[in-house]
């Protein structure tokens, strides 16, 4: 028998050939090595946590050295991975080692594409809608499971490998390798049309593709990943086009356990938008300056963010949900039973500096989001004004004399005929100042006006925005953005109007405590918010206890701070960087590194 025999049993139609561009964005992929990062003295877009020495490995060659020690290998992973490139790289490396290898493509055993389309259709909403409904399907529903389970290991080969999303459903008794992909890179690949949805042979129109990812693919694959966690022996980061970094699962679990009892920061990522501004481009030096604007920073939107580990200058990113699958009690403390593996608090930036107003919008009630979209938490928000110009404003609440029927007619006419609306006749406009906190419980009409850098402190859901008026502008692709008047009017609270807005929707800070040069302000949130907000102001340092509650923090005034946890972890954070103190950290100290008074926002569950 040929000593270099590599049998690749794969479905040529199931794994697309990839042509340039492979990703559509001006932003660079996160470097695979720390030596490629120019660390600034300010906000850092590439935070990482050390695993210790010799814990991360680079490249397919080293991975194949590990594989040669195994007889049977299962390589499972996430949607969006360039599986054909992985197969080709493994084949080339293993061929050089003179091994007889049998590689089977798990996508061969997917159900017929038309059958899958029909199966997922109930979760896809209307064709022109932004939203579907969170699926109750399992990954196994996508496969001819009986056939897949009957795939046999061929003893004539030195190594048998089954590879692809769902490969572990074959139930082989072998070493499990999991290949993951950060959500931002998945979406850049989606935008380029270089990947497609689970069970599809070609990419769809982008809105339909994203909707299917969000409500179907990610749901079933996240659940599948959670089930695999105890069995995974190797984690692979595949965000680069032709290379990988990987680590043994035991070392990743050690790293996750450590940060779950101390302090951590996730890797943020950034996106342009129709109303996007220039503040982040000017204040975050590592950002690509060729991007037209930056509308959002995903500071801590945990379904989208990852956690980066480092060892001997190599970087590896794992999805945030792995932390919650393995250490949710450490992270959430007394709230772990209530929220399970969901991280409930979201931090993100809305940048309208030299940009435009956000759309006039509202978010669904808890009952509505559960019934219509299958979510368990609704999108209750606040706007904390991190920075702004003198003419900055926030649209919030109705005018006292609001007539809902007339308002709806005006909106519908504008949408049909392109008529401009004098929106301030219907919606209140409030002057925005640094450190203001505007309260936006679900059902509240609102918008961030231009010339703001908003820190949005919110509940985790993040795509359920019902736009009513978008200033007649187009998106960055020259297309109208969807308007959702019908959804909005099923959720708008028309009692939030007049003087009631000033009284109930604009937080009124007061001093909660003051001692040893530390002032703690309470910025009360609305009764419907399940989280609260404090601001700590100090010149030297402040000592805090978690009281078995997770804290999400940000330096909102000052240059930098150092955090020292009870268990000895030390991390430094610059202005506007988000970080998390898990409940299990127990206590921590924040030291002001600058000459001016430090101000730190702390959000936590009530």
C-alpha positions as CSV (number, residue, x, y, z in Angstrom):
1,X,0.0,0.0,0.0
2,X,1.2,3.6,-0.8
3,X,2.8,4.9,2.4
4,X,1.6,8.4,1.6
5,X,-2.0,7.4,1.0
6,X,-4.5,10.2,2.0
7,X,-8.1,9.3,1.3
8,X,-10.3,12.4,1.3
9,X,-13.9,11.5,1.3
10,X,-15.7,14.8,0.9
11,X,-18.7,16.5,-0.7
12,X,-17.4,18.8,-3.3
13,X,-20.6,20.8,-3.4
14,X,-20.9,21.2,0.4
15,X,-17.6,23.1,0.9
16,X,-17.5,26.2,-1.3
17,X,-14.4,27.1,-3.3
18,X,-13.2,30.5,-2.0
19,X,-12.3,33.4,-4.2
20,X,-11.1,36.8,-3.2
21,X,-12.1,38.8,-1.4
22,X,-12.4,36.4,1.5
23,X,-13.5,39.1,3.9
24,X,-15.1,42.5,3.4
25,X,-13.8,45.1,5.7
26,X,-11.1,47.8,6.0
27,X,-10.2,46.4,9.4
28,X,-7.3,44.0,9.9
29,X,-7.6,40.5,11.4
30,X,-6.3,40.2,15.0
31,X,-2.6,39.4,14.8
32,X,-1.6,35.8,15.5
33,X,1.5,37.1,17.4
34,X,1.9,39.7,20.0
35,X,5.0,41.0,18.2
36,X,2.7,42.2,15.4
37,X,0.7,44.5,17.9
38,X,1.8,48.1,18.5
39,X,0.6,48.5,22.0
40,X,-0.6,52.1,22.6
41,X,-0.5,54.0,25.9
42,X,-4.3,54.4,25.5
43,X,-7.2,52.2,24.6
44,X,-6.0,48.8,23.3
45,X,-8.2,46.8,20.9
46,X,-6.2,43.6,21.5
47,X,-6.4,42.8,25.2
48,X,-5.2,39.3,26.2
49,X,-4.6,37.1,29.2
50,X,-1.6,35.0,29.8
51,X,-1.8,31.2,30.0
52,X,1.9,30.8,31.0
53,X,4.7,29.4,28.9
54,X,4.4,26.9,26.1
55,X,0.6,26.6,26.2
56,X,-0.3,27.8,22.7
57,X,0.9,26.2,19.5
58,X,1.1,27.5,16.0
59,X,0.2,26.0,12.6
60,X,-1.0,22.8,11.0
61,X,2.4,21.2,11.2
62,X,2.4,21.1,15.0
63,X,-1.3,20.1,15.1
64,X,-0.5,17.2,12.8
65,X,2.3,16.2,15.1
66,X,-0.4,15.9,17.8
67,X,-2.8,14.1,15.5
68,X,-0.2,11.5,14.6
69,X,-0.3,10.4,18.3
70,X,-4.0,9.6,17.9
71,X,-5.7,6.8,15.9
72,X,-9.1,8.3,15.6
73,X,-9.7,12.0,15.4
74,X,-13.0,14.0,15.3
75,X,-12.6,17.6,14.2
76,X,-15.8,19.6,14.9
77,X,-16.4,23.3,14.9
78,X,-18.3,26.4,14.0
79,X,-20.0,27.7,10.9
80,X,-17.8,30.0,8.8
81,X,-14.6,28.0,9.2
82,X,-12.9,27.5,5.8
83,X,-13.2,23.8,6.1
84,X,-11.8,23.1,2.7
85,X,-8.6,24.9,3.6
86,X,-8.3,23.0,6.8
87,X,-8.7,19.7,5.0
88,X,-6.1,20.6,2.4
89,X,-3.6,21.8,5.0
90,X,-4.0,18.7,7.1
91,X,-3.8,16.5,4.1
92,X,-0.5,18.1,2.9
93,X,1.1,17.9,6.4
94,X,0.0,14.3,7.0
95,X,1.2,13.2,3.6
96,X,4.7,14.5,4.3
97,X,4.7,12.2,7.4
98,X,4.1,9.1,5.3
99,X,0.9,8.1,7.2
100,X,-2.1,6.4,5.7
101,X,-4.9,8.8,6.5
102,X,-8.7,8.6,5.9
103,X,-10.4,12.0,6.0
104,X,-14.2,12.1,5.9
105,X,-16.2,15.3,5.4
106,X,-19.2,15.5,7.8
107,X,-21.1,17.8,5.5
108,X,-21.7,14.8,3.2
109,X,-24.3,13.7,5.6
110,X,-26.3,16.9,5.8
111,X,-29.9,16.6,4.7
112,X,-30.9,17.8,1.2
113,X,-30.7,21.6,1.0
114,X,-34.4,22.0,0.1
115,X,-35.3,19.9,3.1
116,X,-33.2,22.0,5.4
117,X,-34.6,25.2,3.9
118,X,-38.1,24.0,4.6
119,X,-37.1,22.9,8.2
120,X,-35.7,26.3,9.1
121,X,-38.4,28.4,7.4
122,X,-40.7,28.7,10.4
123,X,-37.8,30.5,12.2
124,X,-37.0,33.0,9.4
125,X,-39.8,35.5,9.8
126,X,-41.0,37.4,6.8
127,X,-38.8,37.7,3.8
128,X,-38.1,41.4,4.1
129,X,-38.0,41.4,7.9
130,X,-34.8,41.9,10.0
131,X,-35.9,39.3,12.5
132,X,-36.8,35.6,12.7
133,X,-37.5,33.5,15.8
134,X,-35.0,31.7,17.9
135,X,-35.0,28.1,16.8
136,X,-35.7,25.0,18.9
137,X,-34.0,22.8,16.4
138,X,-30.9,20.8,17.3
139,X,-27.8,20.4,15.1
140,X,-28.6,16.7,14.7
141,X,-31.9,17.8,12.9
142,X,-29.7,19.0,9.9
143,X,-28.1,15.6,9.3
144,X,-29.1,12.2,8.0
145,X,-28.2,11.0,11.5
146,X,-28.6,7.3,11.0
147,X,-26.3,7.3,8.0
148,X,-23.8,9.5,9.8
149,X,-23.7,7.2,12.8
150,X,-23.0,4.3,10.5
151,X,-19.9,5.8,9.1
152,X,-17.2,3.3,10.0
153,X,-13.6,3.8,11.1
154,X,-11.4,2.1,8.4
155,X,-8.7,0.0,10.2
156,X,-6.5,-0.1,7.1
157,X,-5.5,3.5,7.7
158,X,-3.1,4.7,10.4
159,X,-5.4,7.6,11.2
160,X,-9.1,8.2,10.6
161,X,-10.5,11.7,10.7
162,X,-14.1,13.0,10.4
163,X,-14.2,16.7,10.0
164,X,-16.7,19.6,9.8
165,X,-19.6,21.2,11.7
166,X,-21.4,18.3,13.5
167,X,-18.6,15.8,13.0
168,X,-19.0,14.6,16.5
169,X,-22.6,13.4,15.8
170,X,-21.0,10.4,14.1
171,X,-20.2,9.3,17.7
172,X,-16.7,8.1,17.0
173,X,-14.7,7.2,20.0
174,X,-11.8,9.4,19.3
175,X,-9.9,12.6,20.2
176,X,-12.1,15.7,19.8
177,X,-10.6,18.8,18.3
178,X,-12.8,21.9,18.1
179,X,-12.2,24.7,15.5
180,X,-13.8,28.0,16.4
181,X,-14.2,31.3,14.6
182,X,-14.8,34.8,16.2
183,X,-18.2,36.3,15.3
184,X,-16.7,39.5,13.8
185,X,-14.6,37.5,11.4
186,X,-17.6,35.3,10.5
187,X,-19.5,38.5,9.6
188,X,-16.7,39.9,7.6
189,X,-16.6,36.6,5.6
190,X,-20.4,36.7,5.3
191,X,-20.2,40.3,3.8
192,X,-17.7,39.0,1.3
193,X,-19.8,36.1,0.3
194,X,-17.0,33.6,1.1
195,X,-19.1,31.5,3.5
196,X,-22.7,30.3,3.6
197,X,-25.3,29.1,6.1
198,X,-25.4,25.7,7.6
199,X,-26.8,23.3,4.9
200,X,-26.6,25.9,2.1
201,X,-24.3,25.5,-0.9
202,X,-24.3,29.2,-1.9
203,X,-24.5,32.5,0.1
204,X,-27.8,34.3,0.3
205,X,-28.7,38.0,0.4
206,X,-26.9,39.4,3.4
207,X,-29.9,40.3,5.5
208,X,-31.4,36.8,5.1
209,X,-28.0,35.2,5.7
210,X,-27.4,37.1,8.9
211,X,-30.9,36.4,10.1
212,X,-30.4,32.7,9.5
213,X,-27.1,32.8,11.3
214,X,-28.6,34.6,14.3
215,X,-31.8,32.7,14.8
216,X,-30.8,29.3,13.6
217,X,-27.2,28.4,12.9
218,X,-25.7,30.2,15.9
219,X,-28.4,28.8,18.2
220,X,-27.9,25.2,17.3
221,X,-24.1,25.4,17.1
222,X,-23.8,27.2,20.4
223,X,-25.9,24.5,22.0
224,X,-23.8,21.8,20.3
225,X,-20.6,23.5,21.5
226,X,-21.9,23.5,25.1
227,X,-22.6,19.8,24.9
228,X,-19.1,19.1,23.5
229,X,-17.2,21.1,26.1
230,X,-16.4,18.1,28.5
231,X,-15.0,16.1,25.6
232,X,-13.0,18.7,23.7
233,X,-9.2,18.0,24.0
234,X,-7.9,20.8,21.7
235,X,-9.3,24.2,20.8
236,X,-8.3,25.8,17.5
237,X,-8.6,29.5,16.5
238,X,-9.1,29.7,12.8
239,X,-9.7,33.4,12.2
240,X,-6.7,33.7,10.0
241,X,-6.9,32.7,6.3
242,X,-4.0,30.2,6.1
243,X,-2.8,29.6,9.6
244,X,-4.1,28.5,13.0
245,X,-3.2,28.8,16.7
246,X,-4.3,26.0,19.0
247,X,-4.1,24.9,22.6
248,X,-4.9,21.9,24.8
249,X,-8.4,22.2,26.4
250,X,-7.0,21.6,29.9
251,X,-4.9,24.8,29.6
252,X,-7.8,26.8,28.2
253,X,-10.0,25.6,31.1
254,X,-7.2,26.7,33.5
255,X,-7.1,30.1,31.9
256,X,-10.9,30.5,32.0
257,X,-11.0,29.4,35.6
258,X,-8.4,32.0,36.6
259,X,-10.1,34.9,34.9
260,X,-13.5,33.8,36.3
261,X,-12.2,34.5,39.8
262,X,-10.2,37.7,39.1
263,X,-10.7,40.2,36.3
264,X,-10.9,40.1,32.6
265,X,-11.5,42.1,29.4
266,X,-12.9,40.7,26.2
267,X,-11.7,41.7,22.8
268,X,-13.8,44.5,21.4
269,X,-14.7,44.9,17.8
270,X,-15.9,47.8,15.7
271,X,-18.4,48.4,12.9
272,X,-19.3,51.3,10.6
273,X,-22.8,52.5,10.1
274,X,-25.1,54.9,8.3
275,X,-25.0,57.4,11.3
276,X,-21.4,56.6,12.4
277,X,-19.0,59.1,13.7
278,X,-15.3,59.9,14.1
279,X,-14.6,59.9,17.9
280,X,-13.3,56.3,17.9
281,X,-11.1,56.8,14.9
282,X,-9.5,59.8,16.6
283,X,-9.2,58.3,20.1
284,X,-8.4,54.6,19.4
285,X,-5.1,54.7,17.5
286,X,-5.0,51.0,16.5
287,X,-8.3,51.3,14.4
288,X,-8.0,51.3,10.7
289,X,-8.3,55.0,9.6
290,X,-9.5,54.0,6.1
291,X,-12.9,52.9,7.5
292,X,-15.5,55.5,6.6
293,X,-16.6,55.8,10.2
294,X,-17.2,53.7,13.3
295,X,-20.8,53.6,14.5
296,X,-20.5,50.8,17.1
297,X,-17.9,49.3,19.4
298,X,-18.9,45.9,20.7
299,X,-17.3,46.4,24.1
300,X,-19.1,43.6,25.9
301,X,-21.8,42.2,23.7
302,X,-21.1,38.7,24.8
303,X,-22.8,36.7,22.1
304,X,-20.3,38.5,19.7
305,X,-17.1,38.9,21.8
306,X,-14.2,36.6,22.4
307,X,-11.6,36.2,25.1
308,X,-7.9,36.2,23.9
309,X,-5.2,34.1,25.6
310,X,-1.4,34.5,25.1
311,X,1.5,32.2,25.6
312,X,5.1,32.9,24.4
313,X,3.9,35.6,22.1
314,X,1.1,33.5,20.4
315,X,-2.5,34.6,20.6
316,X,-5.6,32.4,20.7
317,X,-9.2,33.6,20.9
318,X,-12.1,31.6,22.4
319,X,-15.7,32.6,22.3
320,X,-17.1,34.2,25.5
321,X,-19.8,31.5,25.8
322,X,-17.1,28.9,26.7
323,X,-16.4,30.9,29.9
324,X,-20.1,30.9,30.8
325,X,-20.5,27.2,29.9
326,X,-17.7,26.3,32.3
327,X,-17.7,29.0,35.0
328,X,-21.0,30.8,35.1
329,X,-21.3,30.5,38.9
330,X,-18.0,32.2,39.3
331,X,-18.9,35.0,36.9
332,X,-22.5,35.7,38.0
333,X,-22.5,34.6,41.6
334,X,-25.9,34.8,43.2
335,X,-27.5,35.6,39.8
336,X,-26.2,32.4,38.1
337,X,-29.4,30.5,38.6
338,X,-31.5,33.3,37.2
339,X,-29.5,33.9,34.0
340,X,-27.8,30.5,33.5
341,X,-25.2,30.7,30.8
342,X,-26.4,34.1,29.5
343,X,-24.3,37.1,30.5
344,X,-27.0,39.7,31.1
345,X,-25.2,43.1,30.9
346,X,-24.1,44.8,27.7
347,X,-21.6,47.6,27.2
348,X,-21.2,49.2,23.7
349,X,-20.3,52.5,22.2
350,X,-22.6,54.5,19.8
351,X,-20.4,57.1,18.0
352,X,-22.2,60.0,16.4
353,X,-19.3,62.6,16.6
354,X,-19.4,64.4,13.3
355,X,-21.9,61.8,12.3
356,X,-25.7,61.6,12.3
357,X,-28.7,60.9,14.5
358,X,-29.6,57.4,15.2
359,X,-33.0,56.4,13.9
360,X,-36.1,57.2,16.0
361,X,-36.7,53.9,17.6
362,X,-38.0,51.7,20.4
363,X,-37.5,48.2,21.7
364,X,-39.9,45.3,22.4
365,X,-41.6,44.5,25.7
366,X,-40.5,41.4,27.5
367,X,-43.7,39.6,26.6
368,X,-43.4,40.6,22.9
369,X,-39.7,39.6,22.5
370,X,-40.5,36.2,24.0
371,X,-43.5,35.5,21.9
372,X,-42.3,36.9,18.6
373,X,-38.6,36.2,18.7
374,X,-38.0,33.5,21.3
375,X,-35.6,35.7,23.5
376,X,-35.8,35.5,27.3
377,X,-34.4,39.0,28.0
378,X,-35.6,42.2,26.4
379,X,-33.6,45.2,25.3
380,X,-33.8,47.6,28.2
381,X,-31.2,50.3,27.7
382,X,-29.5,53.4,29.2
383,X,-27.4,56.0,27.4
384,X,-24.4,57.2,29.5
385,X,-22.8,60.2,27.8
386,X,-19.0,59.5,27.8
387,X,-18.2,62.5,25.7
388,X,-20.1,65.1,23.6
389,X,-20.0,68.4,21.9
390,X,-21.8,71.5,23.1
391,X,-24.7,71.0,20.7
392,X,-25.2,67.3,21.5
393,X,-28.7,66.0,22.3
394,X,-30.7,62.9,23.0
395,X,-34.3,62.2,21.8
396,X,-36.3,60.7,24.6
397,X,-40.0,60.4,25.3
398,X,-43.1,61.9,23.7
399,X,-44.3,65.5,23.8
400,X,-47.2,66.1,26.2
401,X,-49.7,66.5,23.4
402,X,-48.8,63.4,21.4
403,X,-51.6,61.9,19.3
404,X,-50.6,58.3,18.5
405,X,-52.9,58.0,15.5
406,X,-51.6,61.2,14.0
407,X,-48.0,60.3,14.7
408,X,-48.4,56.9,13.0
409,X,-49.9,58.5,9.9
410,X,-47.1,61.0,9.7
411,X,-44.5,58.2,10.0
412,X,-46.3,56.1,7.4
413,X,-46.5,59.0,4.9
414,X,-42.8,59.7,5.4
415,X,-41.9,56.1,4.7
416,X,-44.1,55.9,1.6
417,X,-43.4,59.4,0.1
418,X,-40.0,60.3,1.5
419,X,-41.4,63.2,3.4
420,X,-39.2,64.8,6.1
421,X,-40.6,64.9,9.6
422,X,-40.1,67.7,12.2
423,X,-39.6,64.9,14.7
424,X,-39.3,67.3,17.7
425,X,-43.0,68.1,17.3
426,X,-43.6,64.6,18.6
427,X,-40.5,63.5,20.5
428,X,-38.7,65.5,23.2
429,X,-35.1,66.6,22.6
430,X,-32.8,66.9,25.7
431,X,-29.5,68.6,25.8
432,X,-26.7,66.0,26.5
433,X,-23.8,66.6,28.9
434,X,-20.9,64.4,29.9
435,X,-21.8,61.9,32.5
436,X,-25.6,62.2,32.0
437,X,-27.5,58.9,32.1
438,X,-30.7,58.7,30.1
439,X,-33.0,55.8,30.9
440,X,-34.6,53.8,28.1
441,X,-36.8,50.9,29.3
442,X,-38.5,48.9,26.6
443,X,-41.3,50.7,24.8
444,X,-39.6,54.1,25.1
445,X,-39.2,56.2,22.0
446,X,-35.6,57.4,21.7
447,X,-32.5,58.2,19.7
448,X,-29.0,59.3,20.3
449,X,-28.5,62.7,18.5
450,X,-25.3,63.7,16.6
451,X,-22.1,64.8,18.4
452,X,-22.3,62.1,21.2
453,X,-20.0,59.3,22.2
454,X,-22.6,57.2,24.1
455,X,-21.7,54.3,26.4
456,X,-24.8,52.2,26.1
457,X,-25.3,50.2,29.3
458,X,-28.0,47.7,28.5
459,X,-29.5,44.3,28.8
460,X,-27.7,41.8,26.5
461,X,-30.1,41.5,23.5
462,X,-28.9,43.9,20.8
463,X,-30.6,43.6,17.4
464,X,-34.3,44.2,18.4
465,X,-34.6,47.8,17.3
466,X,-37.9,49.0,15.8
467,X,-37.0,52.0,13.6
468,X,-39.8,54.4,12.9
469,X,-37.9,57.3,11.2
470,X,-34.4,57.2,9.9
471,X,-34.0,60.7,8.5
472,X,-34.6,59.5,4.9
473,X,-31.0,58.3,4.6
474,X,-29.6,55.2,3.0
475,X,-27.3,52.6,4.5
476,X,-23.6,52.3,3.6
477,X,-24.5,50.1,0.6
478,X,-26.9,52.8,-0.8
479,X,-30.1,50.9,0.2
480,X,-32.9,52.1,2.5
481,X,-32.7,50.8,6.0
482,X,-35.8,48.8,7.1
483,X,-38.5,50.7,8.9
484,X,-40.6,48.8,11.4
485,X,-43.7,51.0,12.2
486,X,-46.0,48.1,12.9
487,X,-43.7,46.4,15.4
488,X,-43.0,49.7,17.1
489,X,-46.7,50.6,17.6
490,X,-47.3,47.3,19.2
491,X,-44.7,48.2,21.9
492,X,-44.6,52.0,22.2
493,X,-45.5,53.3,25.7
494,X,-47.4,56.6,25.0
495,X,-47.6,57.4,28.8
496,X,-43.9,58.3,28.7
497,X,-44.5,61.9,27.7
498,X,-44.3,65.4,29.0
499,X,-43.0,66.1,32.5
500,X,-43.0,62.4,33.3
501,X,-40.0,62.0,31.0
502,X,-37.9,64.4,33.0
503,X,-39.0,62.8,36.2
504,X,-38.6,59.1,35.3
505,X,-36.3,58.8,32.3
506,X,-33.4,61.0,33.2
507,X,-31.3,59.7,36.0
508,X,-30.7,62.0,39.0
509,X,-27.4,61.1,40.6
510,X,-27.0,61.5,44.3
511,X,-24.1,60.7,46.7
512,X,-24.6,57.3,48.2
513,X,-21.4,57.3,50.3
514,X,-18.3,59.4,50.9
515,X,-15.2,58.5,52.8
516,X,-11.4,58.6,52.6
517,X,-11.5,60.8,49.5
518,X,-13.8,58.4,47.6
519,X,-17.3,59.5,46.5
520,X,-19.8,56.9,45.3
521,X,-22.7,58.3,43.2
522,X,-25.8,56.3,42.6
523,X,-27.2,56.9,39.1
524,X,-30.6,55.3,39.6
525,X,-32.0,53.3,36.7
526,X,-35.7,52.7,35.9
527,X,-37.8,50.3,37.9
528,X,-37.9,48.0,34.8
529,X,-34.1,47.8,34.5
530,X,-32.7,44.7,36.2
531,X,-29.3,46.4,36.5
532,X,-28.1,49.5,38.4
533,X,-25.3,52.0,37.9
534,X,-22.8,53.6,40.3
535,X,-20.0,56.1,39.6
536,X,-16.9,56.0,41.8
537,X,-14.8,59.2,42.0
538,X,-11.4,59.2,43.7
539,X,-7.9,60.6,43.5
540,X,-5.8,57.7,44.9
541,X,-7.6,54.4,45.2
542,X,-10.8,52.6,46.2
543,X,-11.4,49.2,47.7
544,X,-14.5,47.2,46.7
545,X,-16.2,44.0,47.5
546,X,-18.3,42.0,45.0
547,X,-20.8,40.7,47.5
548,X,-21.3,37.7,45.2
549,X,-22.4,39.9,42.3
550,X,-20.6,40.5,39.0
551,X,-19.4,44.1,38.3
552,X,-18.9,45.6,34.8
553,X,-16.7,48.7,34.9
554,X,-15.2,51.4,32.8
555,X,-12.9,54.3,33.4
556,X,-15.0,57.3,32.1
557,X,-12.7,60.1,33.3
558,X,-8.9,59.9,33.8
559,X,-6.0,58.3,31.9
560,X,-5.6,54.9,33.4
561,X,-6.2,52.7,36.5
562,X,-4.7,49.5,37.9
563,X,-6.9,46.8,39.3
564,X,-5.6,44.4,41.9
565,X,-7.8,41.5,42.9
566,X,-7.9,39.6,46.2
567,X,-6.2,36.6,44.5
568,X,-3.3,38.7,43.2
569,X,-4.2,39.4,39.6
570,X,-3.0,42.8,38.4
571,X,-4.3,44.5,35.3
572,X,-4.2,48.0,33.9
573,X,-7.0,49.7,32.1
574,X,-7.0,52.9,30.0
575,X,-9.8,55.5,29.5
576,X,-12.9,53.9,27.9
577,X,-11.8,50.3,28.3
578,X,-14.5,47.9,29.6
579,X,-13.6,45.3,32.1
580,X,-15.4,42.7,34.3
581,X,-14.9,41.7,37.9
582,X,-16.6,38.3,38.4
583,X,-18.5,37.6,41.6
584,X,-15.9,35.1,42.6
585,X,-13.2,37.7,42.7
586,X,-14.6,38.6,46.2
587,X,-12.8,41.9,46.5
588,X,-10.5,44.2,44.5
589,X,-8.7,47.6,44.6
590,X,-8.6,50.2,41.9
591,X,-5.6,52.5,41.9
592,X,-5.7,55.8,40.0
593,X,-2.5,56.1,37.8
594,X,-3.2,59.6,36.6
595,X,-2.9,63.1,38.0
596,X,-6.6,64.0,37.6
597,X,-9.4,62.5,39.6
598,X,-10.5,59.1,38.3
599,X,-14.2,58.4,37.6
600,X,-15.2,54.8,37.1
601,X,-18.7,53.5,36.1
602,X,-19.9,50.3,37.7
603,X,-22.9,48.4,36.4
604,X,-24.3,45.4,38.3
605,X,-27.4,43.3,38.6
606,X,-30.0,44.5,41.2
